[in-house]
Amino acid sequence: MHSTCPSESTLTMAVQMLPQDANPYGSIHGGIIMKHIDTAAGIVAIRHVRGNAVTASIDRLDFHHPAYVGDLLMLKAGVNFVGRTSIEVGVRVEAENLLTGEIRHTASAYLTFVALDKKGRPTPARPYRPDTPDEVRRYEEAKVRREMRLAEKNREKARDERIKAQTG
């Protein structure tokens, strides 16, 4: 299994925001943006593993500026980190006002996917090799987020075991 560089697993996706995507105030529903984020990140994860990959978690999703009806939503997604079976994908969302050319940083998110085999079980993901200084920085930041996720998972497991022992 050869390693891949980030440029082999990146995506830029464009979607124009339409009236059905908006709330009564004309700004785009956060859930619509979340759906597009998950779609873009999922494509990146599947492209990276060249197999099935499913969303395991959204580690962080921050909305910065609104998007409006008529805006072109640009989603830039790429692999940040690969564990044994997991892949962290980062997504940056920008909204472009097509009439003025103004571009707003709308949202950013980190999603974790799990590579699955043909039977739906976790399977090893291809290794990942960051090349540029920016890719190395994102890789190192993703390692820290992964360690925090694993620590939280261990705390939850220990809490569940304590509760089970108390009630069992």
Secondary structure by P-SEA (a helix, b strand, c coil): ccccccccccbbbbbbbccccccccccccaaaaaaaaaaaaaaaaaaaaccbbbbccccbbbbcccccccbbbbbbbbbccccccbbbbbbbbbbbccccccccccccbbbbbbbbccccccccccbbbbccaaaaaaaaaaaaaaaaaaaaaaaaaaaaaaaaaaac
